[in-house]
């Protein structure tokens, strides 16, 4: 079965392409989450930055042709000023959640199935 390296999601007016992060970065992120360190602002921000760096927005080039995937974030900076994502809490939160789910749900489900972790349920959070 081929590896699915990205998925498109519609958030607000735009379609975003969420990509897989490299395994070494994913391993570091998962280790931080499992250890509880992701609760610190700096660690959360690093994890979010890795996820957003692998997201793009699909934008139509002039003339109505096929949309082009444009990178939205790198090195702590938003790269598409007209989207004003640095001020769009709803979109950034949803994009982060979708990227987190795409990159980590399968991994954590496998750990849970092996009895290596127990994820909290809403009643135990």
N, C-alpha and C positions, 0 to 999 in steps of 0.2 A: 504494500500500500504506500503510495507516494506521500511524502511529508507535505502538509499544507502549510505554506510559509506566510500566508496573509489572509485576511478576510476584510470585506468591506462592510461598514456599518453606517447607517444614516443617523446623524445627530443634528437636530435642528434643520437648517436649510442646506447643509453640506453632507457629502459622503466622504467618510474617512477610511483610509486603508490602514489596518493595524497589522504590523509585521511581527514575526518572531524575533526575540532577542537571542543573541548567541548563547550557547549552553554554559560557557564559563561565567557570563554575567548572570544568567538565570540561576546558576548554582549559588552564587554569592547572594543574590536577592532572596532565594528560598531559605538559605541558611539564616539570614537576618530575620526573616519572617518567623521561622520556626523557633528562633531563640528569643523572640520578643523584642529584638532591637529595632524592628521597623517602626516601633511606637515613638522613637525619637524623631524630632523634626528633620535633622540632617540626614538620617538614614532613609526616612520616608521620601525626602526630596531627591536623594540619589536614586532610589528605586523608581520613582515617578519619572525622573529625567531619563533613565535608561529605557523605560517603556515608551515615553513620548518621542524619543529620538528615532524610534522605529515605526512611527506613525506618519502618514501623509494625508493630504487633502486632495480629493479629485477635483480639478478645476478645468473648466472648458477653456480651451484656447480661443482666441478671437475667430469668428466665422462659424461657430457652432460645431466644430469637429469633435473628435473623440476627446474625452477628458484626459488630462495629464496628471499624474500623481506628483504632487509637490511636497517636499519635506517641510514639516511645520516647526521643528524644534531641534536645536543642537547646542551643546556647550552652554546650557542655561539661558539660551536666547530664543525667542519666538521669531520665526523666519518669514512669516507672511503677515506684515503689518495690517493689511486691510481686514483681516479676520478679527483682530483685536482680542486674541485668545487670552492674553495676559490679564484681561479684565472679565472674562466670560467663565465664571465659576461653574455654571451648569454644564457647559460643553466640556470643559477640562475635567470636571469630576466624572462625567459619563465616559469620556474617552479613556481616562485612567482606569475606570472600572472595567470597561470592555477589554482594554489591553491586558490588565491583570488577569481577567478571566481567560482570555485567549492563550496567554502564555503559561499560566500556572494551574488552572483547574484540573487538567488531565494528570499532571504530576502529583498534586495533592490527593486526588482520588486514588491513584495507585498506591501511595503511601498509606492511605487510610484503609484500603482493601487488604493490605498486608499487615495491618494492625500496628504500623509504626507510628501513626499519629492519630489523634482524635481531634477533629475540628469542632469548635463550639457550635452548638445549635442556638437559634435566637433566644431560647428560654434560658440558656446558661451563660450568655454573654454578660 
